[in-house]
Amino acid sequence: MKMQSNFLCALTLFLTASFGMLHAQDNNVNTEFGIKGGFNMSNLYGSGDDVDDNNVLYGFNAGVYATLPISDFIAIQPEILFTTKGAKLEYNNALVSGDAKFKLNYIEVPLLVRVNITKNFNVHAGGYASYLVSSKVKGDGDISFDEDVDTDDLNKFDAGIAAGVGVDFSPLSIGLRYNYGLTTVGKERTVAGTTYTFPDAKNSNLTLYLSYKLN
């Protein structure tokens, strides 16, 4: 998505400018344990392709997190989440119209480095690994269907990079994060001597989340 690309560029520039201010901050991050959840805007992108904003699939994420300080302003933040990903394809021609949703459900484990610029504002970046627990294709319109997809036909493991920003209103926090997948969703297959990958695409996911500190 163009919005996601612009978000990553802006975050990179902000991180570069912010590190010069960190020496003036004192004890901006504390140990936290909490729950979190949010709203997903997901899509799939192919090799060398931009993410198409028209194919956004809306979903959710929910789970737990911990913030473990390693200095006065830097912490390691592991999370365990259930998250939905995938994409939506709309079609409209002389014969039929409607949409098809390709839904992927993962157990995801992000591992992030969190930098608290102030006590109430943080930036975070790192990586994630996910395990595919279920998948489905659902169609609405002139042709309706709702079918489970055998996860053995897909790559069960996904991994990528993540970056975002958060604002704290203790015990609540709100944030925005982008996940960029590096692993192809489909498996590689060989049929009649020809090797192909289907679906030959990777995950892209923008998340708006809300978290609640329990301690």
N, C-alpha and C positions, 0 to 999 in steps of 0.2 A: 504494500500500500504506500502511496506517496506520502501520506501523513506519517506513517511509521518511519520511513526513510528520513524525513525532515526532523522527526523527533530524535532519532539517533544522532544526527549531525549536531543538533542543538545541544544535546546532552554531552557530546564529546567536547564541544567548545566550552561549555559550562564547567566541566570537570577540570579542564586545563586552567581556566581562570581561577577556580576555587582553591586549588591546592596552595596558592600563594597566601591565602588568608588563614590557613589552618593553625599556624603557629600561635595565633592570638586567641584560639579557642581553648576552653578548659573543661574537661569531663563532660563532653556533650552526649556521650552514649553510655547507657547502662544495660545491665543484664535484663532481658525480657523473655517471657514465654507467653504465647497467646494463640488466638484463633483468627482466621482471616477468610475472606471470600470476596468474590467479585464477578464482574461482567466481562466476557470475552468477545473480541472481534477477530475471527480466525479466517485463514485463507491458505491456499496451497500455491506454491510457485515452482516453475520448472527451471531447468538449467539454463542460465543466461537470460531468464525472463524476469520482468518486473511483476510484482503482485498486482492483480487486477482488482481495483476497488469494487467492481460490480459483482464479484463472487464472494462477498463477505458472508460468513456464517456466524450467527450470534449464539453465544453459549454462556457457560459459567465456570467458576473454579471455587474450591473450598478446601480448607485444611488447617494445619497448625504451623507455627514458626517459632524459632528461638533466635535471640540476638545475644551473641557472646563477645563481649569487648576484648580487644587485644591491645588497645591504647585508649587515651582519653577521648578520641574522636573516631576511631576505626573499630569495626566489629565484623565477625564472621556471622552470617545469617543463613542457617540451613532451614529448609521448609519441606513439608510433605503435603502434597495437594492432590485432589481429584480434579481433573480439568478436561474440558471438552474442546476439541479442535475439528478441523475439516474445512469444507468449502461448499458453496451453493452455486449451482449452474441454472440460469434461467434460459428458457427457450420459447420462441414465438415465431411460428411459420404458418404457411397456408393451411397446414393439416392439424397441428396441435400446438398448444401453448401450456406453460406451467413452469415448474422448477423441480430440480432434484437436489437433495441435500446428502452429502457424503459426511457422515458423522464418525469421529474418532474419539474414544474415551480413554484417557491415560491416568495412571498414577505417576505423578511427576515429583522429582526431588531436585529443586534448585539449590545451589550452593553459591552464595553471594558474598562479596566484600561490600560492606555498608560504611559509608563515610558521612558522618554527621557534620555538615557545614556549621549548623547551629544546633541548639537543643531541639528545635522544632522542624528542622529541614534536613533531609538526607538524600544522597544519591547512592545508587548501588549498581553493581555490575558483577557478572560472573558467568556461570554455565548451569545447564540443567541436564538431567537424564530422565527419561520417561519409559514406562512400560505400558504397552497397549493392552487394555483389559476387555474391550468390546468395540465393535464397529457396526455401522448400519447405513443402508441407503434408503432414503425415503423420498417419494415423489408426490407432488400435489399439482392438480390442474386437470387437464383432459385425460391424462394417464396417472392413475394413483397406484402407489405400491409402497410397501414397508417391509424391507427384507434385512435380516441380519447378514453380515459379511463374516465369513470364517477368518478369524485372526491369523490362522496358519497360512493364509494366502497373502498376508501383509508382513512387513517388517515390524516385529513386536517391540523393538527398541528404537527410541528416538533420542537425539542429543542435540544441543545447540548452545547458543550464547544468549545472555539476557542482560538488560540494562533498564534502569528506571529511576524515578524520583518519588519521594514520599514526604508528607507533611504530618507532623504529630500534634494531636490535641489530647494528650494523655487523659484517659486510657485509650482513646480512639486515634487511629491514623488512617489517612487516605493516600493513595498513590497510583501512579501510572507506570506500567512496565511493558517492554516489548521483548518477545522471544523470537529469535531467528533460528530456525531449524537447519541443521547441517546433515541430517540423515534422510535418505530417500524413504518415503512412506511405503512404496511397493518393493517387492522382492524381485531379484533378477532370475529370469527363467530362460530356458533354451528349448525352442520348439522347431522341429525340422531343420536343425542346424543353425537357427537364427536366435541370438541372445537379445532379450529385451527386458525392460523393467516397467512394471505396471502396478499402480500409477507411478509414473516417473516424475515425482513432485516431492517437495519438502514443506514442512509446516511453517507458517507465519502467524503470530498471535499477539494482539495488543490487548492488555488487560487493565481495567480500572478496578481497583480493589479497596476494601475497607478491612482494617484489622482492629482487634480488641486485645489489649494487654491484660493478662490474668494475674500477674504478680504485682 
